[in-house]
Amino acid sequence: MKIILAPLFICCFLFATAQPYKKLHFDAILVDTHNDIPSTAIEKGLSFDMDLGNKTNSDLRRMKAGGVDVQLFSIWCDGNQQNPFAWANREIDTVMAWTNRNPGDMMQAFSPKEIHTAVKEKKLAVMFGVEGGHMIENDLNKLVALHNRGVKYMTLTWNNSTDWATSALDETTKGDSLKHKGLTDFGKQVVKKMNELGMLVDLSHTGEQTFRDVMNTTTKPVLVSHSCVYSICPHRRNLKDEQIKAIGKNGGVIHINFYSGFIDSAFERRSEAFTQKHKAERDSLLKLNPEPYYMEVYLFEKYPDEVKALRPPLSAVIDHLDYIVKMIGVDHVGLGSDFDGVNSLPQQLDDVTTYPLITKELVKRGYSKKEIRKILGGNFLRVLEANSK
């Protein structure tokens, strides 16, 4: 009898200890502040409310399976796009078409109150974040128009600078050749208008001078929608310690990006070796489009087996989160995956269904239930509420 009961006891014990993180994960409100599925779907001719299998990192069914409650859909185009404001509206139209076709599973949310309504009704709360200030075309009226459509944050720059704010890429590569560095007077007007509207000022992609100018201008807590820690991975897109401390003092929140190149300092070296191996294809692709992003996406999709070896472990994501928590506290971190916007993700984080593994790792590292709820979404809701006042 003991021989029979022992395995049964072990199985029950393992089941009991394995399940709490899942219950915690699905009971909490999970907010992802950055997912590029709108632009990816348009480029590939796909629809979010279809089963997209291995074609993308995200679709509606998988997002629900991963426990995502609030998705800020990234509205993006690169700096060379003609009529970027029209492009932004096209992407918003696309997401709203998905939402309107699926009223039982999705609803647009404009406020924290509406987010809670969506969660109660078991619907995905739909919000927008514009990635790149060039999409307002130097016009405050267009900023207001995007806000009225449900845009809750705007990244002041993408990799390209605007006429009124400089990007991390340009500040680190162009130096003294820049016409200006940081925010111009109009840039400060943009920040003040965003504060007035209750639109979160997003500092991912911005240069250090732009960052400093924003912190001296804003009257509301800021957002960093998808960035990591420079001290762990010294990439220009990541935040240095003084920036992290400034965000803590401001009351803002930093959402960790899952992109391998922002998490693992050795990834770019491995990636460069990979593209060098396929040099002929790389050079041909760069002739068609000089933006390296498109070349890398093509090659990474063409050679998936080779790419697997380049990926850092999932634990590296939590290392960045831990670093920020130790420096400024658990009230200032969240998750901004960059799913469907990057060509490499950590091991195990293959798509949105793998989100519970983040919670599992947080439990393993000793975070309390209250702290995990803050990380998964509570901190974003706090900052959203603070900007709404």
Buried (B, 14 or more C-beta within 10 A) or exposed (E): EEEEEEEEEEEEEEEEEEEEBBEBBBEBBBBBBBBBBBBBBBEEEBBBBBEBEEBBBBBBBBBBBBBBBBBBBBBBBBBEBEEBBEBBBBBBEBBBEBBEEBEEBBBBBBBBEBBBBBBEEEBBBBBBBBBBBBBBBEEBEBBBBBBEBBBBBBBBBBBBBBEBBBBBBBBBEBEEEBEEBBBBEEBBBBBBBBBEBBBBBBBBBBBBBBBBBBBEBBEBBBBBBBBBBBBBBEBBBBBBBEBBEBBBEBBBBBBBBBBBBBBBBEBBEBBEEBBEEBEEBBEEBBEEEEBEEBBBBBBBEEBEEEBEEBBBBBBBBBBBBBBBBEBBEBBBBBBBBBBBBBBBBBEBBBBBBBBBBBBBBBBEBEBEBEBBBBBBBBBBBBBBBBBBE
